[in-house]
Structure formats: structure tokens, C-alpha cells
């Protein structure tokens, strides 16, 4: 079968889309060699293979694709009414998009032929590449065969374009044609299918399954989607990252183009991370570091599929929210109470009404109604559209960032929706009149019919399902809005700086680590590393009691676990006795003057995620650091604003600022010390593998901050 076998001479090979290509796209200039535009918006589609490929043809016909479809098969004459071609070389011209549904070896041959022909891109359906041990060589061959032609996968279902009816998708799906909607990028094809089956009124413009991302990854696909003005928001299902530097640059473009992005990432648990890696050969990375990445890039993070869908609905209708001030209206005190309870502990809230607002709303409701936010307006006005319109309008005129009407609809198969119409009409009119962001919220997902949800969407009202999920979604949309208003000015991420698999690592002892910190103008206690008792006692005469005495060894990380540290030593006799005991077990000791009167203890660490890159951790420190798990992760490089935000988000932050009658810590010194630690990393990032200071003492105001214990590890290459 000519055209499906043999390897032609390859073109120049590229491994991924550059950010320059994305910028060229956005500027309306020539498309780059790996632009996905032809693949995502094709005017011609070629399909290769049997059952799966033929399903692609059927799906395109059902969705009303108006372009050309070219089945390629070695023996068949016709597929779904379309004449078959025998090979790539027999096609009328280079196809914009191709679906390759054959085995992995033949996939490579077809990709080579398409690339040589100048095709716009392909979906590689076959599995058995980098996600399995014996497929890594085939993966390299596939990349080489593709040359400058972009492809999705392998191990990939493909792409659905509901805007133009172009489906390179070998299975059923639940979507329909739309004129505008959200795009979903998924590293799991099945999760993608599931999302198309939602019956919640979310208009989906694109679904792209990324598969193994051998060539085209998340950032590449995201960059191309940003060129389509019909895309209102983008949702991501992520199992792992490949190049976060590309993703960061693309997210800056997303912000400029006012297209919000929300993500659901799996791998929060060790078990989930292992499954994700075996699934797509993607490295999940630390979940805390991934969370920091999302915050750094302004990507909202959902923690379940329900919240992902609900957030996309808010973003599709209203975009990011201007803030977190919400109002709730319902005809039931039970619903009002649930709304208030579910908002506790969030960065969104239901603010109390002012006297003027209270009076304006009270004038529209029955005298027995107690006006508040959340508002229970009872059922006195049920089925009275004008009365409801007046109440809803009065509430919306209070200029909240999102107004929510809690309204569960009855079962259509057993009940009548007729008496719900006045409330729906009233909220639609009120939203149109006030032009305030509005949502209708059903406390149970099944209590909001899909047809009603779609009608609300058409009226620019977000139809939300589930109280917790709706408030999660509002909180995420508000966080994106806040990020857009105050985007950090930090330098671009570097990605991994040190390859942990190369070179040798060398850990230094606490004394050496503190000398490096002192040179970086980070305060450390007065002390000395000593090799015998005489030296130790002589130095002790130059500092003040109380003192701390520790074993000093690069191999000793947790000294308290082996009784290798004594604190609060108050006189020379105690010091000598403790020193004799420790010298019997260790060669070197560190004696220091103790730092007293700390307001609290912090832990600071620097390390590197193998995928995302270097990061700094700050949290509650001391012996309870691992127990309390009060910590924030900051990606490096970081500016002062990011450091201040991280410190402010700690549970221990109120103590730093003087909780109740307690004296405040030297907050400025704490932040300044963290800046110096970040700068120390910047100046030594190609050698510094890790650093930990525990504790960093936050001293009373005006007294500074002091690194009491430190561990460092360096890595040499070559």
C-alpha cells in the first residue's frame, strides 16, 4: 500500500512550539511550523485506520462538518459515503488535520508521510510509546518522523471542535454545536469524554485530549486556543507538567487577552501521583509546588470535576469576579443558613447590609421578613413576578460582586415547573436591568434541568449546581480577578536549574552553613565549631549564658532525634559536663550564645521540584513543623510581594503581627531575611541543591530575625 509504508527523507526536526510562534499567531503574522491552528480548525480531515477512524467520519457527519473528509484504507472503497484513498500520496492535497488510528509502528510511518506532504497536524491514537518501557525508542522515532508537523499524543483520543463541527474523535461524546464557549484541555481522554457528558448547561467550544504530550504539550495547545476569539474561558485537567516556562509565558498572554484559566490537577496523593505518571509518563511533581505554580501564573485551582465545571460557567458568563463580596437570596431560611455556613473560612463572604440597603430591600418584602444577607424572603411573594423583581433588583443594586438566587427546580417527570416561572423571569429581568453578575444556584445538581440552565446562560446568568461547589467556584473566580488586578512583577520562572541525576551532592555541617548565611547578611547566633574541650571552654568565655551546645556533623540533620543538642545551659559546670558527654559520641561540637525572647519560630527551606523548578518554603517552625503543616510555597525567583503574601497566609501570621495582647514580631526583619535567602539562592542557584533553616526565630519588634539552625547541600557537576 503505497503511502502507508517506508520512510522518506526527514525535514528539519523541532521538539515543540516556541513562545515566539504563539506571539506571531497573536500578532496575526505567519504561523509557526508547529502552530496548531490547522489541526484545531481544519477545512480538510484525513482518517487512517479501521473502526476508530470510521467513527471519526461518522462523528464529523453528525456534527455537520462542512469541510472535506478523506478516509484512507488499504482495501475499502467507501466509508460512510466518502470514497477511500489508498495512501497519503493519493490525497487531493495535504490535509489540515489527520486522525491516525492504527498500531504504533504504522503510526510512525504515516506521520512521516504526512509531514513530508505538508499536513497541518495529526492525532496519534495508538498507545505503547513513552508510557511503557519498550516504547521509548518508538517515541523518539515518532518525534523524528513528525518533523515540523504538530501532533497530539500518542495515546490520545484527539480533539473536538464544537464551533466548526470538526471532530477528530473516535468515540461518543455529549456535546453539541455552539457559537461560543469554553475550551477544555485534558491529559486524560476519558476525563475529557466525561466532561462532554455534563448536563449542567456548560457550552463547550473545544475539547482537546493531550495524551502523552510527546511533542505538543499543554502550553502549546493553550497558546493556540488563545487566538480564537470564540473561546470564553479555558479549563485544564492536568496530571503532570513538561515545560512550565512555556506555560508561564502563555498565561501572560491569556491575561492580556482576558481569557481566564482554571485547572484540576490530580496527583495530590502519592498514590495518585504514581498512577498519573504511569498513565501518561508525565511527572506530577509536588502538589504544594503545583499549587504555588497555579497561584504564580494566575490559574484558578479546582479540586474536583464538579467545581471545575461550575467555575467555568461563572467565567464563561461573567469572567473573573471583581471581588469576593456575595449576596444570596432564597425563599427558605434553611437555604440561607446553608449558604452562610458554607461561606465560613473562605476568602469570599456575605457582607452585612448597610442601613440604606436594608431599608431599600425591606420596602419590597413582606413586613414579617427579616432582611439580611443571605436573605430569606419567604414565600409571601411566590408566584408574584413583579414583587420578586422588585426584591431581586433591590438586592442587586447593592453592587455585590456576585448575586445568587438559590432556586431548586422540581422534577419534570412528576411535577410542574409553571409556578417557578415568575422567579426565573424576575431574576432575568433584574439582572438585565442592573447589569450585575448574577447566578441561579440549585442546592442539588439534579434540581437544575439542563434546558433551564441553557436558558439562564442565554440570559447571561450563570446556572450553578451545588452550594459548596458554587461557593468554591465563586472563590476561584474572585481569586483570578484579584490576580488580574495585582499581577506580580516577578521575573520569569527558570524551570529546573540543577539536574538532580547529574554530578555529586555534598552536604555541609551547620557551622559551615551559617558562615555562608552570615556572608549573605542573614543573622546567625554567635558561636564556634570546636574539636576539643579546651577550645570550646575558651570560646565560651567570650559569649554570654545561656548557651546551646550541639553535635556538628554534615551527616546529622535531626539532632534532637539522637539527643545531640542541649539548650539553656546556664553555667560553666553544666557546659563542661554536656560537652564531655557529646565529645564521647561526636568529633566536632558547636557552642553558641542562645537567642532569647522569640515571638515565634519559622521554618524556611529551598529545594527544587524536578519539573517545576526551584521553590522556597516558609512555615511554622521548630519541632512541630511537620506536625502543624502550616506552610506556604513560593516559586523562585520571588519578589517581596510574593514573600509578604506567603507570610500573611500562614496560620501563625496573627502571632507575628501581635495576636491579642502579645507583642508583635519584627515583621520587617522576617520579610527582609526571606528576601536575603531568596537572593542567596539566586546567586548560588547552579550549585545550591537545598537549604533549610529551622528554626528562623522571629524576634520582638526592632530585634530582628535569627537563623538558629541550618542545613545546606551543594551539587557539583562534572
TORSEDREN-123698 format. One record per residue: x, y, z of N, C-alpha, C in turn; residue in one letter. Coordinates in steps of 0.1 Angstrom, whole numbers, plus 5000, padded with zeros to 4 digits. Layout:
BEGIN
XYZXYZXYZa...
//
This chain:
BEGIN
500949885000500050005000500950125000x501150184989502050304987501450414996x502350485002501950605010501750565025x501650435028501550395042502750315047x503750305039504950235043506150305038x507350275044508550335041508750475047x510050515048510350635055511050725044x510550845043511150945034512251025041x512951105034513951185040513251295048x513751305061513051395070513351545068x512451625073512751775072513451805085x513651935087514251985099513351945111x513951905122513151855133513051955144x511851965150511652055161510951975172x511152015184510651935196509452005202x509052125198507852185204507652325199x506452375202506152515198506852615206x507452715200508152815208507152925211x507553005222506653115226506653225215x507753235207507753325196506653295186x506353165184505353125175503953175180x503753155193502553205199502353355197x503453425199503353575198503053605183x503653535174503453565160501953535156x501453435162500053405160499153515165x499453565177498653665183498753795175x499853815169500053945162499553935148x499053815144498453805131499553785120x500753745124501753725114501753575110x502753535102502853405097502853305108x502153195106502153085116503453015116x503752965128505052895130504852755125x506052685123505952545118505052455127x504952485140504152395148502852465153x502352555146501052615150500052505149x499152505159498052405159496752455152x496852575146495552625141494952545130x495752485121495152405110494652275116x495252225126494752095133493452125140x493352235147492252265155491052315147x491352385136490252445128490452405114x490252275111490652225097489552255087x489952265075488952265064488952125056x489952045060490051915054490651815065x490051695065490451595075490651465068x491851405071492151265066492051175078x491551055076491450955087492150825082x492950765091493650645088493250535098x492950415093492650305102491250245099x490850165109489550095108488450155116x488050075126486850115134486950255140x488050285147488150425153488150535143x488850515132488950615121487550635115x486850525113485550535107484550605116x484750595129483950665139484150815138x485350855135485750995133484851055122x484750975111484051025100482551035103x481950935111480550945115480351065124x481251095133481051205142481151335135x481951345125482051475117480751495110x480251385104478951405097477851445106x477751375118476651415127476751555132x477951605133478151745138478051845127x477951805115477751895104479051965099x480151895100481351945095481251975080x481552105076481352145062482652125053x483752085059484952065051485051935044x486151905039486351775032486851665041x486351545039486751435047487351325037x488551275041489251185032489651055040x488850955039489250825045490450765038x491350705045492450635039492450495044x492350395034492250255038492850165027x493550065031494249975020493249905012x492049865017491149785009489749835007x489249915016487849965015487750065003x486650074997486350164987485650294992x484750265002483950375007483750365022x483850475029483550485044482550595046x481350555051480250655054479950745043x480050685031479650755019480850835013x481950835019483150905014484050805007x484550834995485450744988486850744995x487450624995488650595002489850624993x490950664999492250674992493150564998x494150534989495050424993496250465002x496550595001497750635008497850795009x498750845016498950985018499251055004x499950984996500351044983499151054973x498050984976496950994967495951104971x496051164983495151264988495151384979x494051454977494051564968495051674971x495351694984496351794988496651755003x497551835008497951805022496751835032x496351745040495251765048495551865060x494651935064494852025076494951945088x494151845090494151755102494051615098x494651525106494651385103494351305116x493551205116493451115127494050985123x495050935131495750815128495450715138x494550615134494050515143494550375140x495850365139496550235135497550205146x498250085145499150045155500350145156x501150125167502150225170503250225159x503650115153504650115143504250175130x502950145126502450205114502150355116x501850395128501650535131502850615127x504050565131505250645128505450665113x505150555105505250565090504250675085x503050675089502050765084502450905088x502850925100503251065105504451115096x505351025092506451065083505951115070x504951035064504451065051503651195052x502851215062502051345063502951465065x504051445073504951555075505651595062x506051495054506651525041505751595031x504451565033503451615024503051765028x503351805040503051935044501651945051x501251835058500051835065500051925077x498851965081498752065092498852015106x498651885108498851825121498051695122x498351615132497751485134497451455148x496451365150496151295163496751155162x497551115171498150985172497450905183x496550815179495650745188496450625195x497350565189497950445194498750475207x498750375216499450375228500750285227x501450275238502650195237503950265234x503950395237505150475235505850505248x506050625252506850655264506250615277x504950575277504350535289504650395293x505350325284505750185287507250175284x507950075290509450065290509950045275x509249955268509749925254509350025244x508650135248508150225238508950355237x510050365245510750495245511550515231x512050415225512750425212511650465201x510550405202509450435193509050585194x509050635207508650765209509650865202x510950835204511950915197511750905182x511450795176511250775162510050855157x508950865166507750935162508151085162x508851135171509251275171510051305159x510951225155511751245143510951245131x510051145130509151135118508251265116x507851325127506951435126507551555120x508851575123509551695118508851815123x508551905115507852035119506352025119x505851905117504351895117503951865132x502951945137502551915151501651795152x501651735163500751625165500351615180x499151565183498651545196498951395200x499351365212499551235216501051195217x501351065215500450955212499550915224x498850805223498050765234496950865237x496350915226495451035226494151005218x493051055224491751045217491651145206x492151265209492151365198491451495203x490751555193490251695196488851705190x488051775197486651815193486551965192x486152005180485852155178484352165176x483652205187482152225186481752355179x482752435177482452565170482252545155x483152455149483152435135482652295131x482352215141481852075138482951985134x484252015137485351925133485751835145x485551705143485851615154486851505149x488051515155488951405153488851325166x487851255167487451185180486751055177x487350945182486850815177485850745186x485050825193484150775203482950865204x481950825212480850905215481251025224x480451125224480651245232479351305235x479251405244477951455248477751605244x478651665236478451805233477651835221x477451955218476752005207477352125201x476952165189477552285182477252415191x478152495192478052625199478652735190x478252855193478952975187480053035195x480053005208481053055217480952965230x482152945236482152855248483552845254x483652755263484952725270485652615263x486952625264487852515259488352435270x488452305268488952215279490152135273x491252145280492452065277492551965288x492751835283492751725293493951635290x494651595300495751495299495151355301x493851345303493151215303492051225293x492051135283490951135273489651105279x489651005289488350965295487751075303x488551155311488051265318487451365308x488151385297487551475287486251435282x486051305279484751245275483751275285x484051245298483151265309482651415310x483551505307483151645308482251685297x482351625285481351655275479951605278x479851505287478551445291477851525302x478451625307477751705317476451765312x475451765321474151815317473851945325x474852025326474752145335474652275327x474652265314474452385306475752455302x476952395305478152455301478452435286x478552555279478852545265480352515262x480652405256482052365253482352395239x483452475237483852515223484852415218x485852375226486852275223487052175234x487352055230487851955239489151905233x490251915239491551865234492151765244x492251645240493051545248494451545244x495351555253496751575250497551445250x497051345256497851215256499151235263x500151165257501551165263502251295261x501851385253502551515251503951495246x504151395237505451375232506051495226x505251565219505751685212504951815216x503651805214502751925217502351905231x502552005240502151995253501052105257x500852105270499752195275499952335270x501152395272501352535268501152555253x501652465245501452485231499952485227x499152395232497752395228497052515234x497452555246496852665252497152795244x498352805240498652925232497852935219x497552825212496752835200495352875203x494752815214493452845218493252995220x494253065225494153205229493953285216x494153235204493953305192492553305187x491753225193490353205189489453295198x488853395192488053495200486753435204x486453315199485153245204485353175217x486553165222486853095234486653195246x485853165255485553255266486353225279x486753105281487553065293488152925289x489152885297489752755294489952675307x489552545307489652455318490752355315x491552315325492652225323492452105333x492651985327492851865336494251825334x495051835345496451815345496951695353x497751615347498351505355499851535357x500451615349501851655351502251765341x503451815343503951935336505151885327x505351965317506551935309507452055309x506952175304507752295303506952405310x507252435322506452545329506852685324x508052695318508452825313507552875301x507252775293506252805282504852835287x504452755297503152775303503052915309x504152965316504153095322503953205312x504653195301504653295290503253295284x502653175282501353175276500353235285x500453205298499453265308499553415308x500753475306500753615305499953665293x500053595282499253625270497753615273x497353505281495953485284495453595292x496253645302495753765310495653885301x496553905292496454025283495154015274x494853895270493653875262492353855269x492453855283491253845292490553715290x491353605289490753475289491253405302x490353385311490653315324490853165322x491753115331492052975330491952915344x491252795345491152725358491552575356x492152515366492752385364492352295375x492252165372492152055382493351965379x494151955390495351865389495251745398x495451635392495551505400496951495406x497151385414498451365419498651425433x497651475440497851535453498351425463x497951305461498351195470499551125463x500351055471501450975465500950875455x499850805459499250705450498750765437x498050885438497550955426498750995417x499851045423500951085415501550965407x501650855414502250735407501350685396x500050695398499050655387499250745376x499250885379499350985368500650955360x501750925367503050915359502950785350x502350675356502250555347501350575336x500350665338499350685328499850755315x500550865318500950945306502450975306x503150915315504650935316504951075320x503951145325504151285330504551285344x505451375348505851385362504951475369x504251425380503251505386503851625394x505051605400505651705408504951715422x505551785431504951805444503651885443x502651845450501351915449501352055455x502152075466502252205471502952295461x503952245455504652325445503852355433x502952255429502052285418501052395422x500652385434499652495439500352625438x501552635442502352765441502452805426x502652715417502752745403501452805398x500352745402499052805398498852945403x499152965415499053105421499953195414x501153155411502153245404501653285390x500953185383500553215370499153275368x498453275380497053325379496053225374x496453095375495452985371494652945384x493352955383492552915394492652765395x492552715408492652575410491352515416x490752425409489652345414490152215419x489452155429489952025435488951915431x487951935423487151825418486551865405x485951775398485351795385484151885386x483351865396482151955398482552105399x483552125407483952265409484552325396x485352235389485852285376484752325366x483752255365482552285356481852415361x481652425374480952535380481752665378x483052655380483952775378483952815364x483952725354483952755340482652825337x481552785343480352855340480353005344x480853025356480953165361481853245351x483053185348484053255339483453275325x482653185320482153195307481153315307x480253325317479253425317479753565321x480553565332480953695339482453725338x483253625335484653645336485053635350x486353675353486753675367485953775375x485653745387484853845396485753955401x485254065403485954185408486354175422x485654085429485954075444485253955449x485253945462484553825469483353865477x482753975474481554015482480353965475x479653875481478553805475477253835483x476153815476474853815482474053685478x473153645487472353525485470953565488x470053515479468553525481467953395479x466953365488466253235488464953255495x463953165492462653175498462653085511x463853035515463852945526465052985536x464752985549465753005559466752895559x466352775555467352665555468352685545x468052735533468952755523469852875526x469252975532470053095536471153055547x470752965556471652925566472752835560x472452755551473452675544474452755537x473952865530474852955523475853015533x475253075544476153135553477153045559x476752925563477652825569478752785559x478352765547479352715537480452825534x480152945536481053055533482153075544x481953015556482853025567484252975563x485253055566486653015564487153045550x486353115542486753135528487153285526x487753315514488153445511486953525504x485853465504484653535499483653545511x482753625511481853645522480553705518x479553705527478253775526478253895535x478754005531478854125539477454175544x477454225556476254285562475754405554x474454415553473854525546474054655553x474254765546474254895553472754935556x472555035564471255085568470455125555x471055195546470355235534469955105526x470855015524470554895517469454815524x469454805537468454735544467054795542x467054935542465754995540465254975526x466154985516465654965502465054825500x465754725506465254585504463954565512x463954615524462754605533461554655527x461654765519460454825512459854735502x460554625498460054535487459554405492x459654375505459354245510458254255521x457654145525456554135535457154185548x456354255556456854305569457454205578x456954075577457553975586458853925582x459353965570460653915565461753995573x462753925578463953985584464954005574x465254125571466254155560467654135564x468354055557469854035560470453975547x471753955548472453885537473253775543x472953645539471953595530470553635534x469653655523468353695525467353585523x466553565534465353465532464153555531x463653565518462453655516461153575517x461153455522460053375524459253345511x458053305513457253265501456053365500x456053475507454953565506454753615491x455853635484455753685470455853575460x455853455464455953345455454853345444x455253335432454353345420453953485417x454553585423454253725420455553785414x455553785401456753825394457253965397x456354065397456654205400457254225413x456654155424457254165437458654105438x458753995432460053925432461154015424x460654065413461554155405462054275414x461154335421461554445430462554405440x462354295447463254245457464554215451x464554135440465854095434466654225430x465954315424466554435419467154515430x466454525441466954605453468254535458x468254405458469454335463470654355453x470354345440471454355430471954495430x471154595433471654735433472654765444x472754675453473754685464475154665459x475354635446476654625439477554515446x477054395447477854285451478654235439x479754165442480554105431479853995424x478953925431478153815425476853805434x475753805427474453785434473953655430x473453575440473053435438471653415443x470753365434469453325438469453175439x469153135452469052985454467752935450x467652855440466352805435466552665429x465952565436465952435431464652405424x464752345412463552325404463052185406x461652165404461052035407461351935395x461151805398461251705388460251725376x460751735364459951755353459051635350x459451515354458651395351457451375361x457451445372456451425382455751555387x456351675383455851795388455751895377x455252015380455052125370456052235374x456652285363457652395365456952535364x455652535362454852655359455052765370x454952725383455052825393456452875396x457452815390458852865391459152975381x458252985371458553085360458653225365x457753265375457853405379459253445385x459753345393461053375399462153385389x462153295379463153295368463053415360x461753455356461653575348462053705356x461753705369462153815377463653835379x464353725381465853735382466453775369x465953725358466453755345466253905342x465153955346464854105344465754185353x465854145365466654225375468154225371x468654115366470054105361470254195349x469254195340469354275328469354425332x468454455341468254595345469554655352x470054575361471154625370472454595363x472554505354473754465348474854415358x474354355369475254305379475454155377x476654095379476953955378475953875387x475253785380474153715387474253565384x473853485394473753335392472553285398x472053175393470953095399471552965403x471352935416472052825422471052725427x471152595422470352485427471252415438x470652395449471452325460471852185457x471052125448471351985443471551995428x472551925423472851935408471651885400x470951785405469851735397468551815397x468651925406467552015407467552135397x468552125388468552235378468552165364x467452165357467352095344468252165334x468752085325469752135315469152245306x467952225302467252325294467152455301x466852455314466752575322468152635323x469152555326470552605327470952675314x470552615302470952675290470252815288x468952815292468152945290468753055299x469253015311469853115320471153165314x471953075308473153115301472853215291x471753195283471453285272471053425278x470553425290470253555297471353615305x472553555303473853605310473753585325x473153475329473053435343473753305344x474653285353475453165355474553065362x474252945356473452845363474352755371x474352755384475252685393474552565400x475352465402474852345409475652305421x474952295432475652255445476152375452x475752395465476152515473477652515475x478352405479479752405482480452435469x480052365458480752385445480652525440x479452585442479152715437480052815444x480152805458481052895465482552875462x482852745460484252715455484552795442x483552785433483752845420483852995421x482953055430483053205432484353245438x484853165447486153195453487253195443x487253095434488253075424488153195414x486953225410486753335400487253465406x486953485419487453605426488953615427x489553495430491053495431491653525417x491053475406491653515393491453665391x490353715394490153865393491153945401x491453895413492353965421493753965415x494153845410495453825403495553925391x494453935383494554015372494754165376x494154205387494354345391495754375397x496354265403497554285410498554175406x498754155393499654055389501054085393x501853985398503154015404504154045393x505154125396506154165387507454075388x507253955393508453865395509053835381x510353805381511053765369510453635365x510653595352510153475347510753355354x509953245355510453125361511653065353x512453005359513652945353513452805349x512452735355512352585354513452525362x513652395361514752325369516052385365x516852415375518152475373519252375375x519052275384520052175386519452035382x520151955375519751825372520151735383x519151685391519551605403520151475399x520151435387520751305383522151325378x522651445378524051465374524851515385x526151485385527151535394526951465408x527651525418527651475431527151575441x526551535452525951625462526851615474x526951735480527851745492527051835503x526751765514526151835525527151895534x527052025538527952085548527352085562x528152105572527652105585527052235589x526352245601525652365605526552485606x527752465611528752575612529052635599x529352555589529752605576528552675569x527352615571526152675565525952815571x526152825584525952955590526953065585x528153015582529153115577528653165563x528053075555527553125542526353225544x525553195554524353275557524853415562x525853415570526353535576526953625565x527653565555528153645544527053705536x525853645536524753695529523953795537x524553835549523953935558522653875565x522653745567521553685574522053665588x521353715598521853705612521853565617x522953525623523153395630523653415644x523553315653524053335667525553345667x526053405678527553405680527853265684x528853205677529253065680530553025674x530952905677532152845671532152695671x532752635660532852495659534152455666x534152365675535252325683535552175682x536852145682537252005681537751945695x537852025705538251965718537652055729x537652005741537052075753537752205756x539052205755539852325759539452445749x539352415736538952515727537552565730x536652475733535252505735535152595747x535752565758535652635770536252775769x537352785762537952915760537053005752x536452955741535453045734534253085742x533852985750532653015758532753135767x534053165771534253285780534053415772x533953415759533753535751532353565748x531453475752529953495749529253485762x527953505762527153505774526253385775x526053345788525053245791523653305790x522553225787522553085785523153045771x523652925769524252875757523552755752x523852725739523352605732524552525728x524552395730525652305726525152195717x525752175705525252085696526352005690x526051875686526951805677527051875664x528151875657528351945645528851845634x527951795626528351695615527451715603x527951705592527151715579526151605578x526451495584525551375583524451385593x524451475603523451485613522451595610x521251555607520251655603519251685614x518751585620517751605631518451565644x519151665650519951645662519151595674x517951655675517051615687516751465687x516751405675516351265674517351175681x518651225682519751145688520351205700x519551295706519951365718521351435716x521451505705522751565702522651715703x521751775711521651915713521251945727x521852045733521452085747521252235746x520152285751519852425751519652475766x519752605768519552665781520652635791x521852605786522952585795523352715803x523352705816523352825824524652865830x525652765831526852795838527952705832x529252735836530452665831530452525834x530052485846530052345850529152265841x527852315839526952245831527452235817x528052335812528652335798529752235797x530652225807531652125806531151985806x530151955815529651825816528951785803x528151875797527451845785528451825773x529451905773530451895763531251755763x531551715776532251585777531351475772x530051485775529151375771529051375755x528951485749528851495734530151455727x531251505733532551465727532851315728x532151245737532351105737531651035725x530751105718530051045707530351115694x530751245694530951325682532351395682x532951415670534251475669534151625671x533151685665533051835665531751875672x531851985680530752045686530652195682x529452245683529152385680528552445693x529252545698528752615710528352755706x527152795710526552925706525852995718x525853125717525053205726523653195722x522753165732521353145728520653275725x519753275716518953385713517653375720x517353475728516153465737515053545732x513853525738512653605737512153605723x512153495716511553495702510053495703x509353575694507953575694507353445688x508053385678507653265672508853205664x508653075660509653015652509152985638x509953005628509652975615510552875609x510152805598511052715591511152775577x512352775571512552825557513352725550x512952685538513652585530513652625516x514752585509514852605494515152465489x514452425478514652305472514252315457x514252205450513952215435513052095432x511852135426510952035420511551995406x511651865403512251825391511551875378x510351915379509551955368509352115368x508952165379508552305380509752395383x510752345391511952415393512052455408x512952555411513252595425512152655432x512052635445511052695453511552715467x510852805474511152835488509952815497x510152745508509052715517509252805529x508152865534508152925547506952875555x507152855568506052795576506352805591x505452755599505652745613506852645616x507752685624508952605625509152535639x510452495641510752425654510352285652x510252215664510052065664508652035659x507752135658506352105654506152135639x507152165632507052205618506252095610x506651965611505951865603504551835608x504351855622503151825628502051925624x502352055625501452155622501152175607x502052155599501952165584501352305580x501852405587501452545584502552595575x502352595562503452635553502952685540x503752765534503452825521504652805512x504452775499505452755490505552875480x506752925477506953045468507852995457x507453015445508352975434509453085433x510653035429511753125427512053155412x512553275409512753385417511453445422x511553515434510353575440510653715444x509653805443509753935447509153955461x509354075467508954105480507454075482x506654115472505154105473504853955475x505453865467505153725469505553675483x506653715488507053675501506153725512x505753855511504753905521503453835520x502953805508501753725507501853595513x502953525511503153395517503153395533x503853495538503953505553502553545558x501853625551500453665555499453555555x499753455547498753335546499053235556x500153245564500453145574499453155586x499153035591498253035603498853115615x500153115615500953175626501053325624x500553375612500753515609500153615619x498953585625498453675636499453685648x500153585651501153595662502253685658x502753675645503753765641503353915642x502053935640501554075640501054115653x501254035664500854075677499354035680x499253905682497853845685497353885699x496253945699495653985712496554075719x496954035731497854115740499354085738x499653995728501053955726501854065719x503054075721503954175714504154125700x504154215690504454175676505854145674x506154055664507454025660507954135651x509254125648509854225638509554175624x508354215620507854165607508754205596x509254325596510154375585511354295585x511954255596513154185596512954045591x511753985594511453845589511353855573x510653945568510453955553511853985547x512554075553513954115548514853985548x514753905558515553785559515153695548x513853675545513453585535513853635521x513853775519514453825507515853795505x516653805516518053775515518353625512x517453535518517653395515517353375500x516253435495515953425481517153475472x517753585476518853645469520053545469x520253485481521353395482521153275472x519953225471519653125461520053175447x519553295444519753355430521253355427x522053395437523553405434524253275434x523553165439524253035440523352925434x522452955425521452855421521952745413x523152755407523752645399524552555408x524752585420525452495430524552455442x523652535446522852515458521752415455x521852295460520852195458519652205468x519952245480518952255490519452335502x518552405509518852475521517652465531x517952455544516852455554517352535566x516552625570516752695583515552665592x515852595603514752565612515352545626x515052645635514152755632514852885628x514052965621514353105620513553175631x514253235640513553305651513053445647x511753465649511153595647511253665661x512053765662512353835675511353945676x511254005688510354115690510654235681x509654325679509854435670511154515673x511854535663513154605664514354525667x514154395670515254305674515654215663x514954215652515454135640514953995639x515653915632515353765630516653695629x516653575634517953505636517853355631x518753315623518753175618519553085628x518753005636519352935647519952805643x519352735633519852615628519752615613x520752555606520752555592521452425586x520952385575521452275567521552315553x522652285546522852315532523452195524x523052185512523552085503523952145490x525152115485525552165472525752055462x525652085450525751985439526852035429x527751955427528751985417528551895404x528751955393528551885380529951865373x530151745368531451725361532451665370x
//
